Structures are given as structure tokens and as C-alpha cells.
């Protein structure tokens, strides 16, 4: 699993995110509206694409794309 692929999945899933703008160090909340619907869509995308369950708390604790990606990797490794 590469972060570049993860970023591509986010760009595909969320129309508000302009392709090519997200970087690992990007603050995710600055790139699209982070409401409950988008959070649920994000959680579902991670579950489907990576077979990992993340929580709203995981998202709240994550500031950057890299933070979320690291959480997903850690949960996948622990499974």
C-alpha cells in the first residue's frame, strides 16, 4: 500500500478535492468540507478499499493525509 494510491482514492471519492493538490503533508480539512456525511463516506471508502475499520475518533486525531494513512497501516498490520 502506497500513500500515492491512497491519495488517488481520496481524489476519486471526493469531488471537492482537486486532483494533484493533496500531498502526504496536506491538512485534510483544508481540502474539502469535513462534515458527518463526508466522514462516513471516508470511513466506508477505507473499509472497502483497505479492509480496515477506522473510527470518527481516528479521523478527528488525524490532521494530515499522512496521519490518516499511518493509522490505516497500523490497523491493517494489527489485524
C-alpha positions in Angstrom: 0.0 0.0 0.0 1.4 3.3 -1.1 0.4 6.8 0.0 0.2 7.9 -3.6 -2.5 5.3 -4.2 -4.3 6.3 -1.1 -4.3 10.0 -2.2 -5.7 8.9 -5.6 -8.6 7.1 -3.9 -9.4 10.2 -1.9 -9.3 12.4 -5.1 -11.6 9.9 -6.9 -14.1 9.7 -4.0 -14.4 13.4 -3.2 -15.3 15.7 -6.0 -14.4 18.7 -3.8 -10.7 17.6 -3.8 -8.8 19.0 -6.8 -6.6 16.3 -8.4 -2.9 16.8 -7.8 -3.3 19.1 -4.8 -3.2 16.5 -2.0 0.2 15.7 -0.6 1.1 13.5 2.4 1.6 16.6 4.5 -1.7 18.3 3.4 -4.1 19.1 6.1 -7.1 17.1 5.1 -9.7 19.5 6.4 -8.4 22.3 4.3 -9.2 20.4 1.1 -12.9 19.6 1.5 -15.7 20.2 3.9 -15.3 17.7 6.7 -18.9 17.1 7.8 -20.5 13.9 9.1 -21.5 12.7 5.7 -18.0 13.1 4.3 -16.6 11.4 7.4 -18.9 8.4 6.8 -18.0 8.3 3.1 -14.3 8.4 4.0 -14.7 5.6 6.6 -16.7 3.5 4.1 -14.0 4.0 1.4 -11.3 2.9 3.8 -13.3 -0.2 4.8 -14.0 -1.2 1.2 -10.6 -0.3 -0.3 -8.3 -1.5 2.5 -10.4 -3.8 4.6 -9.7 -1.7 7.7 -12.2 -0.1 10.1 -11.4 3.4 11.2 -13.5 5.4 13.5 -14.6 9.0 13.7 -12.1 9.4 16.6 -9.3 8.2 14.3 -10.3 10.9 11.8 -10.5 13.6 14.5 -7.0 12.8 15.7 -5.6 12.9 12.2 -4.5 16.3 10.8 -2.8 15.3 7.6 -3.2 12.8 4.9 -0.1 11.0 6.2 -1.7 10.8 9.7 -4.7 9.0 8.4 -2.6 6.8 6.1 -0.4 5.8 9.1 -3.5 4.9 11.2 -4.8 2.7 8.4 -1.4 1.0 8.0 -1.2 0.4 11.8 -4.7 -1.1 11.9 -4.0 -3.3 8.9 -0.8 -4.6 10.4 -2.6 -5.3 13.7 -5.3 -7.3 12.0 
